[in-house]
Amino acid sequence: MSKLRIKQVRSIIKASDRQKKTIEALGLKSLHDAVELSASPSILGMLDKVKHLVTVEKI
């Protein structure tokens, strides 16, 4: 599987609770925080729910 670099670029202040929990489950803690994760189906599904809050690039 390929690796993805996920960076939070928008605030979660006005996001729903479900989206806040998804951001937390991805390992993002604050604005401009970045993590590297493998591109599994569960991660891709989580990214689809918060695609307006993050940027994703393949490594």
C-alpha positions as CSV (number, residue, x, y, z in Angstrom):
1,M,0.0,0.0,0.0
2,S,1.1,3.5,-0.7
3,K,1.7,6.1,2.0
4,L,-0.2,9.4,2.4
5,R,0.8,12.6,4.0
6,I,-2.3,14.2,5.6
7,K,-2.2,17.8,6.7
8,Q,-5.0,19.7,8.5
9,V,-5.5,23.0,6.8
10,R,-8.8,24.2,8.2
11,S,-10.0,24.6,11.7
12,I,-12.5,22.1,13.3
13,I,-14.2,24.7,15.5
14,K,-17.4,24.8,13.5
15,A,-17.2,21.1,12.3
16,S,-19.6,18.5,13.5
17,D,-18.7,16.2,16.4
18,R,-18.3,13.3,14.0
19,Q,-15.8,15.2,11.9
20,K,-13.9,16.3,15.0
21,K,-13.6,12.7,16.2
22,T,-12.5,11.6,12.7
23,I,-9.7,14.2,12.7
24,E,-8.6,13.0,16.1
25,A,-8.7,9.4,14.9
26,L,-6.4,10.3,12.0
27,G,-3.9,11.5,14.6
28,L,-4.2,15.2,13.8
29,K,-4.0,17.4,16.9
30,S,-3.9,21.0,15.7
31,L,-4.0,23.2,12.7
32,H,-1.1,22.6,10.2
33,D,-0.3,19.3,11.9
34,A,0.7,16.5,9.5
35,V,0.8,12.7,9.7
36,E,1.9,9.9,7.4
37,L,-0.4,6.9,7.1
38,S,-0.8,4.0,4.8
39,A,-3.6,4.2,2.3
40,S,-6.0,1.5,3.7
41,P,-9.7,1.5,2.9
42,S,-10.6,2.6,6.4
43,I,-8.2,5.6,6.2
44,L,-9.5,6.6,2.7
45,G,-13.1,6.5,4.0
46,M,-12.2,8.7,6.9
47,L,-10.5,11.2,4.6
48,D,-13.6,11.3,2.4
49,K,-15.6,12.5,5.4
50,V,-13.2,15.4,6.2
51,K,-11.8,16.2,2.8
52,H,-12.7,19.9,3.2
53,L,-10.5,20.1,6.3
54,V,-7.3,18.4,5.1
55,T,-4.9,18.1,2.2
56,V,-3.6,14.8,1.1
57,E,-0.5,14.0,-1.0
58,K,1.0,10.7,-2.0
59,I,4.5,9.9,-0.8
